[in-house]
Amino acid sequence: MNVPLWAWLAVLGVIVLMLAVDLFAHRKAHVIGVREAALWSAVWVAFGVGFGALVWQLFGAEFGQQYFAGYLIEKSLAVDNVFIWAIIFTYFAVPREYQHRVLFFGVLGALIFRGIFIAAGSAIIASAGWVLYLFAAFLLITGYRMIRHRNEHLDPEKSKTLALFRKKIPMTNDFHGQRFLIRKNGVLLATPLLAVLALIEFTDIIFAVDSIPAIFAVTDEVFLVFTANAFAILGLRAMYFLLADLIHRFIYLKIGLALVLIWVGIKMLLKIDIYYIPTPISLAVIATILGVSIGMSLWATRGQGRKELPAPAKPPFGTATPQQLEALEPLWRNSWAKKQHTPQEHPQGSGEHRPSVSEGDKK
């Protein structure tokens, strides 16, 4: 598959434009309802499917089918990621109107990290083909462990990522609107929203370790691997707001995802030295596994409506009062403003010091 440089640039341009449109459309904090989430989900899926149709038209059926197989794998594995986000947001009691902002930057980081992983994976495979055996074994083991631990979920309270973040980075214990950073008493502090973003980025990196080898099992083309990942990830925010309150209904989805990983692991093993399973067959198997697991889940839980995850009795973070928000200092102060702050105005402004913490910031 010979992809010219202009095609790469065009795809990157479209991705940046789509991100800009999404950011502009959600520039004001508000609670995203099911109807709005469904509309945006349809938009992102239309972009992903439309791009696949374009690949099919320009490069042929084989590459088109490889793209759709990769897109389906990434989209389905992303559902599990969405459920993890719901657990994180619920545990930390992140206000719903601020969740889109966190997810926007989370998705932006995911695109960057996955681009790095894809480039590294492609280079490793090109220079050491035997690594495919490791990828295949990893997928088989991951699929088995997913089935075995299908009823276990992330416990944010025990997150080492959050503990490390709070240990290394000074932060306040109150949400301050959509701000990731604030300045108090001349000191820059992270807000809980930045800590949540760090945890979401970390979980996506963990999921990428599964999904990147999985998509390499259905296509060797870096262009298809990247675009399938990108278009699947771009729709994650809308998917979250659409499915977050339906986690309890997808009771068999994790088994389906595990079987998909096992299938692509077997496909990768056979592909190395024995037999290349045609892409249409692979695509049909993946679609069937996912369709059956989702269908069985919805049938077994029919009659159940939307419901939020149970929140902790005492959330770990609070919310700043309007008075605290009004009292915040400008985040970035210019040199002139710094000269105006004399030691009398800020007695702790020179030498080593710790910021004074209000009652709302104390643990």
C-alpha positions as MATLAB code, in Angstrom:
seq = 'MNVPLWAWLAVLGVIVLMLAVDLFAHRKAHVIGVREAALWSAVWVAFGVGFGALVWQLFGAEFGQQYFAGYLIEKSLAVDNVFIWAIIFTYFAVPREYQHRVLFFGVLGALIFRGIFIAAGSAIIASAGWVLYLFAAFLLITGYRMIRHRNEHLDPEKSKTLALFRKKIPMTNDFHGQRFLIRKNGVLLATPLLAVLALIEFTDIIFAVDSIPAIFAVTDEVFLVFTANAFAILGLRAMYFLLADLIHRFIYLKIGLALVLIWVGIKMLLKIDIYYIPTPISLAVIATILGVSIGMSLWATRGQGRKELPAPAKPPFGTATPQQLEALEPLWRNSWAKKQHTPQEHPQGSGEHRPSVSEGDKK';
ca = [
       0.000    0.000    0.000;
       1.726    3.148   -1.222;
       0.375    6.149    0.689;
       1.728    9.536   -0.488;
       2.809   12.189    1.980;
      -0.097   14.450    1.041;
      -2.542   11.744    2.155;
      -0.934   11.611    5.605;
      -1.031   15.396    5.845;
      -4.649   15.468    4.693;
      -5.683   12.918    7.351;
      -3.851   14.809   10.086;
      -5.468   18.040    8.892;
      -8.931   16.484    9.058;
      -8.255   15.160   12.568;
      -7.094   18.585   13.783;
     -10.120   20.238   12.167;
     -12.505   17.749   13.781;
     -10.919   18.316   17.181;
     -11.211   22.087   16.718;
     -14.890   21.798   15.759;
     -15.578   19.582   18.765;
     -13.760   21.966   21.112;
     -15.641   24.973   19.725;
     -18.987   23.200   19.988;
     -18.327   22.394   23.667;
     -16.470   25.560   24.643;
     -19.020   26.257   27.387;
     -19.310   23.779   30.227;
     -22.653   21.989   30.188;
     -24.113   18.590   30.886;
     -24.183   16.535   27.686;
     -27.443   14.645   27.386;
     -28.216   11.387   25.633;
     -29.656   13.098   22.558;
     -26.597   15.298   22.020;
     -24.277   12.332   22.666;
     -26.184   10.184   20.164;
     -25.939   12.925   17.522;
     -22.191   13.351   18.000;
     -21.702    9.567   18.055;
     -23.457    9.338   14.708;
     -21.203   12.100   13.332;
     -17.988   10.373   14.435;
     -19.117    6.956   13.199;
     -20.073    8.523    9.857;
     -16.559    9.975    9.559;
     -14.965    6.628   10.435;
     -17.127    4.608    8.048;
     -16.841    7.246    5.322;
     -13.063    7.168    5.533;
     -13.148    3.368    5.281;
     -15.284    3.635    2.154;
     -12.747    6.080    0.705;
      -9.896    3.659    1.436;
     -11.898    0.865   -0.219;
     -12.466    3.025   -3.289;
      -8.871    4.283   -3.647;
      -6.825    1.260   -2.564;
      -9.107   -1.716   -3.172;
     -11.331   -4.111   -1.255;
      -8.545   -5.879    0.659;
      -7.233   -2.709    2.277;
     -10.755   -1.431    2.828;
     -11.635   -4.634    4.695;
      -8.435   -4.417    6.737;
      -9.341   -0.890    7.774;
     -12.855   -1.891    8.836;
     -11.530   -4.894   10.769;
      -9.082   -2.646   12.611;
     -11.720    0.037   13.181;
     -14.142   -2.523   14.608;
     -11.496   -3.927   16.962;
     -10.506   -0.474   18.219;
     -14.101    0.692   18.568;
     -15.128   -2.385   20.540;
     -12.111   -2.303   22.856;
     -12.834    1.397   23.403;
     -16.179    0.492   24.984;
     -14.322   -1.139   27.875;
     -12.256    2.038   28.154;
     -15.472    4.072   28.360;
     -16.650    1.973   31.294;
     -13.372    2.615   33.127;
     -13.870    6.354   32.592;
     -17.318    6.096   34.131;
     -15.875    4.410   37.214;
     -13.182    7.106   37.562;
     -15.582   10.024   37.117;
     -18.080    8.523   39.558;
     -15.533    7.766   42.259;
     -14.020   11.261   42.135;
     -17.458   12.895   41.783;
     -16.371   14.926   38.769;
     -19.261   17.259   37.866;
     -20.824   16.122   34.597;
     -20.499   19.544   33.006;
     -16.681   19.308   33.340;
     -16.260   15.756   32.084;
     -16.141   16.627   28.387;
     -13.169   18.938   28.938;
     -11.231   16.160   30.663;
     -12.098   13.693   27.923;
     -11.156   16.138   25.163;
      -7.602   16.446   26.441;
      -7.595   12.752   27.307;
      -8.415   11.852   23.711;
      -5.836   14.340   22.435;
      -3.198   12.670   24.580;
      -4.394    9.235   23.465;
      -3.907   10.173   19.809;
      -0.349   11.316   20.512;
       0.599    8.284   22.586;
      -0.948    5.813   20.163;
       0.827    7.468   17.256;
       4.095    6.906   19.115;
       3.190    3.290   19.936;
       2.176    2.552   16.352;
       5.401    3.994   14.963;
       7.451    2.032   17.506;
       5.506   -1.186   16.891;
       5.892   -0.886   13.133;
       9.643   -0.308   13.442;
      10.063   -3.270   15.800;
       8.095   -5.606   13.535;
      10.066   -4.482   10.480;
      13.424   -5.101   12.165;
      12.535   -8.163   14.232;
       9.706  -10.235   12.759;
       9.905  -12.753   15.607;
       8.280  -10.163   17.885;
       4.965  -11.170   16.302;
       5.153  -14.366   18.346;
       5.344  -12.238   21.490;
       2.428  -10.099   20.341;
       0.336  -13.189   19.632;
       1.165  -14.773   22.985;
       0.389  -11.506   24.754;
      -3.028  -11.285   23.081;
      -3.876  -14.878   24.008;
      -2.823  -14.381   27.629;
      -4.662  -11.047   27.849;
      -7.829  -12.605   26.444;
      -7.643  -15.473   28.941;
      -7.059  -13.100   31.861;
      -9.930  -10.880   30.726;
     -12.310  -13.845   30.860;
     -10.968  -14.997   34.207;
     -11.202  -11.543   35.793;
     -14.287  -10.348   33.916;
     -16.073   -9.341   37.121;
     -13.183   -7.284   38.469;
     -12.966   -3.536   37.910;
     -10.555   -0.695   38.464;
     -10.479    0.605   42.039;
      -9.505    4.308   41.825;
      -8.963    4.441   45.581;
      -5.974    2.091   45.200;
      -4.564    3.811   42.111;
      -0.782    4.152   42.313;
      -0.927    6.731   39.531;
      -3.082    9.035   41.637;
      -0.933    8.463   44.722;
       2.227    9.320   42.757;
       0.577   12.404   41.261;
      -0.462   13.730   44.657;
       2.972   12.992   46.097;
       4.957   14.748   43.365;
       2.666   17.616   42.334;
       1.237   20.237   44.740;
      -2.523   20.281   44.371;
      -5.695   21.569   45.924;
      -8.422   19.270   47.170;
     -11.265   21.215   45.545;
     -12.505   21.359   41.967;
     -12.243   24.913   40.639;
     -14.613   24.883   37.691;
     -12.967   23.573   34.517;
      -9.511   24.691   35.601;
      -6.643   22.206   35.569;
      -4.313   24.676   37.314;
      -4.822   27.544   39.748;
      -2.558   30.018   41.507;
      -2.916   30.643   45.245;
      -0.589   32.798   47.309;
       1.716   33.017   44.317;
       2.045   29.224   43.996;
       0.851   27.200   41.026;
      -1.322   24.254   42.080;
      -2.943   21.417   40.208;
      -6.659   20.850   40.683;
      -8.313   17.438   41.085;
      -9.420   17.745   37.454;
      -5.772   17.510   36.352;
      -5.257   14.474   38.600;
      -8.279   12.781   37.005;
      -6.912   13.617   33.540;
      -3.576   12.010   34.467;
      -5.371    8.851   35.617;
      -7.438    8.693   32.418;
      -4.312    9.120   30.274;
      -2.621    6.303   32.175;
      -5.566    3.940   31.718;
      -5.603    4.680   27.987;
      -1.913    3.786   27.745;
      -2.724    0.458   29.408;
      -5.526   -0.163   26.912;
      -3.241    0.775   24.023;
      -0.909   -2.048   25.038;
      -3.769   -4.443   24.188;
      -5.283   -2.723   21.179;
      -2.148   -1.893   19.164;
      -0.933   -5.527   18.899;
      -4.530   -6.573   18.160;
      -4.863   -4.296   15.148;
      -1.457   -5.351   13.806;
      -2.959   -8.848   13.626;
      -5.408   -7.733   10.923;
      -3.226   -5.299    8.950;
       0.470   -4.529    8.506;
      -0.209   -1.126    6.970;
       0.803    1.671    9.332;
      -1.544    4.101    7.579;
      -4.526    1.837    8.242;
      -3.442    1.098   11.813;
      -3.178    4.796   12.624;
      -6.352    5.946   10.881;
      -8.449    3.105   12.326;
      -7.187    4.042   15.796;
      -7.690    7.760   15.240;
     -11.265    7.574   13.935;
     -12.238    5.081   16.650;
     -10.741    7.261   19.407;
     -12.276   10.510   18.137;
     -15.745    9.212   18.913;
     -14.937    8.069   22.443;
     -16.197   11.204   24.197;
     -19.631   11.004   22.615;
     -19.702    7.240   23.227;
     -18.996    7.820   26.891;
     -21.944   10.175   27.382;
     -24.135    7.761   25.415;
     -23.186    4.561   27.265;
     -21.936    5.619   30.717;
     -25.312    4.984   32.362;
     -25.727    1.619   30.614;
     -22.677   -0.202   31.975;
     -24.852   -2.565   33.983;
     -26.477   -3.878   30.796;
     -23.333   -5.027   28.945;
     -22.800   -8.060   31.141;
     -21.281  -10.281   28.435;
     -19.301   -7.668   26.537;
     -16.051   -8.348   28.387;
     -16.239  -11.999   27.395;
     -16.822  -10.921   23.792;
     -13.820   -8.591   23.869;
     -11.682  -11.349   25.358;
     -12.719  -13.741   22.578;
     -11.840  -11.063   19.990;
      -8.342  -10.767   21.468;
      -7.948  -14.549   21.490;
      -9.140  -14.724   17.883;
      -6.728  -12.091   16.605;
      -3.937  -13.738   18.628;
      -4.628  -17.032   16.868;
      -4.825  -15.228   13.532;
      -1.437  -13.625   14.150;
       0.158  -16.967   15.071;
      -1.201  -18.673   11.959;
      -0.249  -15.708    9.786;
       3.459  -15.932   10.664;
       4.309  -19.324    9.185;
       1.182  -21.403    8.576;
      -1.854  -19.779    7.015;
      -3.181  -16.292    6.349;
      -6.846  -16.108    7.282;
      -8.575  -13.946    4.653;
      -9.624  -10.529    5.903;
     -13.348  -10.997    5.089;
     -13.436  -14.098    7.309;
     -11.590  -12.312   10.117;
     -13.928   -9.317    9.862;
     -16.978  -11.585    9.924;
     -15.733  -13.471   13.000;
     -15.014  -10.258   14.913;
     -18.382   -8.740   14.006;
     -20.195  -11.960   14.983;
     -18.464  -12.242   18.362;
     -19.238   -8.633   19.235;
     -22.780   -8.776   17.885;
     -23.607  -11.921   19.849;
     -22.051  -10.656   23.107;
     -23.869   -7.310   22.881;
     -27.154   -8.917   21.800;
     -27.049  -11.471   24.617;
     -26.220   -8.730   27.117;
     -29.140   -6.535   26.091;
     -31.514   -9.509   26.002;
     -30.486  -10.726   29.462;
     -30.943   -7.232   30.938;
     -34.064   -6.250   29.000;
     -36.383   -3.960   30.892;
     -33.553   -2.250   32.746;
     -33.168    1.479   32.143;
     -30.326    3.891   32.608;
     -28.794    4.244   36.024;
     -25.692    5.910   37.352;
     -22.923    4.027   39.094;
     -23.074    4.159   42.898;
     -20.972    7.055   44.160;
     -18.848    6.920   47.340;
     -20.503    8.254   50.487;
     -17.677   10.763   50.937;
     -16.032   11.877   47.659;
     -12.253   12.429   47.934;
     -12.494   15.961   46.499;
     -14.728   18.926   47.189;
     -15.896   21.890   45.125;
     -14.630   25.432   45.524;
     -17.169   28.034   46.613;
     -17.951   31.069   44.428;
     -16.013   33.191   46.921;
     -12.940   30.968   46.532;
     -13.192   31.191   42.760;
     -13.434   34.976   42.912;
     -10.332   35.127   45.120;
      -8.110   33.199   42.692;
      -5.061   34.986   41.361;
      -4.386   35.236   37.600;
      -2.854   31.992   36.435;
      -0.094   33.501   34.314;
       1.260   36.814   35.571;
       3.457   39.044   33.429;
       6.707   40.531   34.671;
       5.068   43.923   35.377;
       2.468   42.306   37.578;
       5.152   40.413   39.485;
       6.945   43.684   40.304;
       3.770   45.063   41.807;
       3.598   42.251   44.370;
       5.783   43.447   47.198;
       6.873   41.256   50.145;
       4.286   43.117   52.269;
       1.513   41.951   49.949;
       2.772   38.379   50.021;
       4.816   37.713   53.125;
       5.552   34.202   51.901;
       6.538   35.365   48.431;
      10.303   34.987   48.859;
      12.483   32.077   49.716;
      11.204   28.598   50.317;
       7.614   28.479   51.394;
       4.498   26.406   51.300;
       1.161   27.862   50.168;
      -1.375   28.596   52.833;
      -4.264   26.233   52.360;
      -7.862   27.125   53.033;
     -10.193   24.871   54.948;
     -11.699   23.681   51.659;
      -8.267   22.482   50.526;
      -7.423   20.483   53.597;
      -7.880   16.782   53.465;
];
